[in-house]
Amino acid sequence: MTRSSESAELVGIMAADDATRRRLSPIQLRLRWVAGLLGLLNLVALYFYLSPPGGSRQDLELESEQVRTQVRAAQIQAAKSHGLAANMQTASDQATAFSDKYFLPRRTAYVSVFEEIQRMAKASGIQERDAGLTEEPIEGTADLTLLNITANYEGSNANLMKFLYEADHSPMLLVLDMLTASPQQRNNQINTTIRFQTIVREPASNAMLTPASTTGGQR
């Protein structure tokens, strides 16, 4: 086939296609245009389905799972914080209850201590010879003072054991700080020196003052 014949055939095809378009009615042309537009829209929808702007479905599910994990971790941390706060409040309440029960108010501390020691001595049958008190501040506190009660006793070993038993079961906080004992030459008696310690709470008006070490008088 020659070049001139190929050109003539192409012109014929174009002329036939132009004639075909001229034979289409306006409605047919509009339908063809609508079909082309729908095809384009389908291509756009297919693109967004395969590559959505927010990521694929798997990406969204993974991100959702990560968010749920973070929420659970935050809930666990909140529960731990709540439990810690509750424990701290419980510890604070227990500390307050302990101090209210065992720390002696300054106004009645001396009388209360001597009365309790006399009760213990009478209950155990040991003889108290003399006693004295000294005070010293408790470092780091402004309203608490350490009260030392030192006393000499005379009695049998059974009396001493009973006295220590009474001290251990006393409703007052009496901490045994020192004990020395020496036997006598007669009647199986023991001379004993005992020092107890307890805590005195200063009145509110003196709470800002640091208590100085003082020495109590002999009884």
C-alpha positions in Angstrom: 0.0 0.0 0.0 1.3 3.4 -1.0 1.6 6.5 1.3 -1.1 8.3 -0.8 -3.5 5.3 -0.4 -2.9 5.3 3.5 -3.7 9.0 3.7 -6.9 8.5 1.7 -8.0 5.6 4.0 -7.4 7.7 7.2 -9.3 10.6 5.8 -12.1 8.2 5.0 -12.2 6.9 8.6 -12.3 10.4 10.1 -15.0 11.4 7.7 -17.1 8.3 8.7 -16.6 9.1 12.4 -17.7 12.7 11.9 -20.7 11.5 10.0 -21.6 9.1 12.8 -21.4 11.9 15.4 -23.6 14.0 13.2 -26.1 11.2 13.1 -26.3 11.0 17.0 -29.2 12.8 18.6 -28.6 15.4 21.4 -29.9 12.8 23.9 -27.5 10.2 22.8 -24.6 12.7 23.0 -25.7 13.6 26.5 -25.8 9.9 27.6 -22.4 9.4 26.1 -21.1 12.4 28.1 -22.8 11.1 31.3 -21.3 7.6 30.8 -17.8 9.2 30.4 -18.3 11.3 33.6 -19.5 8.2 35.6 -16.4 6.3 34.4 -14.2 9.1 35.7 -16.0 9.2 39.0 -15.6 5.4 39.3 -11.9 5.8 38.8 -11.7 8.5 41.5 -13.7 6.3 43.9 -11.4 3.4 43.2 -8.4 5.5 44.0 -9.8 6.7 47.3 -10.7 3.1 48.2 -7.3 1.8 47.5 -5.4 4.8 49.1 -7.7 6.7 51.5 -6.4 10.1 52.8 -6.3 8.8 56.4 -4.5 5.6 55.6 -5.6 2.2 54.7 -8.1 0.2 56.8 -5.3 -1.7 58.4 -3.5 1.5 59.2 -6.7 2.9 60.8 -7.2 -0.3 62.8 -3.6 -0.3 64.0 -3.9 3.4 65.1 -7.2 2.6 66.8 -5.6 -0.2 68.8 -2.7 2.0 69.8 -5.1 4.6 71.1 -7.0 2.0 73.1 -3.7 0.8 74.5 -2.8 4.3 75.6 -6.2 4.8 77.2 -5.9 1.5 79.2 -2.4 2.5 80.3 -3.7 5.9 81.4 -6.6 4.2 83.3 -4.1 1.9 85.1 -1.9 4.8 86.0 -4.9 6.8 87.3 -5.9 3.8 89.4 -2.4 3.5 90.8 -2.3 7.2 91.6 -5.7 6.9 93.3 -4.5 3.9 95.4 -1.3 5.8 96.4 -3.3 8.8 97.5 -5.6 6.6 99.5 -2.6 4.8 101.1 -1.0 8.2 101.9 -4.3 9.4 103.5 -4.5 6.2 105.5 -0.9 6.5 106.7 -1.6 10.1 107.7 -4.7 9.1 109.6 -2.9 6.3 111.4 0.0 8.6 112.3 -2.4 11.2 113.7 -4.2 8.5 115.7 -0.9 7.2 117.1 0.3 10.6 118.1 -3.1 11.5 119.7 -3.0 8.3 121.7 0.6 8.1 122.8 2.2 11.6 122.7 1.6 13.3 126.1 0.4 16.9 126.3 2.9 19.1 128.1 0.3 20.2 130.7 -0.2 16.7 132.1 2.9 14.8 131.0 4.9 14.9 134.3 1.9 13.8 136.5 0.8 11.1 134.0 4.3 9.6 133.8 4.9 9.5 137.6 1.4 8.1 138.3 1.9 5.3 135.7 5.4 4.4 137.0 4.1 4.2 140.6 1.2 2.0 139.4 3.7 -0.4 137.7 5.9 -0.5 140.8 3.0 -1.2 143.1 1.6 -3.9 140.8 5.0 -5.6 140.6 6.0 -5.3 144.3 9.3 -3.4 143.5 10.4 -0.5 145.6 11.1 2.8 144.0 13.8 4.8 145.8 14.2 8.0 143.7 13.5 9.2 140.2 14.3 12.2 138.0 13.3 13.7 134.7 15.2 15.2 131.8 14.1 16.6 128.5 15.8 17.0 125.2 14.4 18.3 121.8 13.6 15.9 119.0 15.6 17.0 116.0 13.6 17.9 113.0 10.4 18.7 115.0 9.1 21.9 116.5 6.4 20.6 118.8 7.8 17.3 120.2 10.2 16.8 123.1 11.8 13.6 124.4 11.2 13.0 128.1 13.7 10.8 129.9 12.5 9.2 133.2 15.3 7.6 135.2 14.6 5.8 138.5 16.3 3.5 141.0 14.5 0.4 142.3 15.0 -2.4 144.8 13.4 -5.8 144.7 13.8 -9.4 143.8 14.4 -10.7 140.3 10.7 -11.8 140.1 9.7 -8.2 141.1 11.9 -6.8 138.3 10.5 -9.2 135.7 7.0 -8.3 136.7 7.8 -4.6 136.6 9.2 -4.9 133.0 6.1 -6.9 132.1 3.9 -4.0 133.4 6.0 -1.5 131.4 5.6 -3.5 128.2 1.8 -3.7 128.6 1.3 -0.1 129.8 -1.3 2.0 128.0 1.4 4.7 127.9 4.2 4.8 125.5 7.2 4.0 127.7 10.3 2.9 125.8 13.0 1.1 127.8 16.2 3.0 127.1 18.6 1.7 129.8 18.7 -0.9 132.5 21.4 -1.8 134.9 21.2 -4.2 137.8 23.5 -5.2 140.7 22.7 -7.9 143.3 22.8 -7.1 147.0 24.5 -9.2 149.6 21.3 -10.0 151.5 17.9 -11.4 150.8 18.5 -12.0 147.1 17.6 -8.3 146.4 18.6 -6.4 143.3 19.4 -2.7 142.9 18.2 -1.6 139.5 18.5 1.7 137.6 16.0 2.0 134.7 15.5 4.8 132.2 12.3 5.1 130.2 11.6 7.5 127.4 8.3 9.0 126.2 7.3 11.8 123.9 5.7 15.1 125.0 3.8 17.3 122.6 4.3 21.0 123.1 1.2 23.3 123.2 0.3 25.0 120.0 1.5 28.4 121.3 5.0 27.1 121.7 5.1 24.9 118.5 7.2 27.5 116.7 9.9 27.5 119.4 12.6 24.9 119.7 12.4 23.3 123.1 15.6 23.6 125.1 17.1 20.7 127.1 16.0 21.0 130.7 16.6 18.9 133.8 13.8 17.9 136.0 14.1 17.9 139.8 14.5 14.8 141.9 11.5 13.5 143.7 
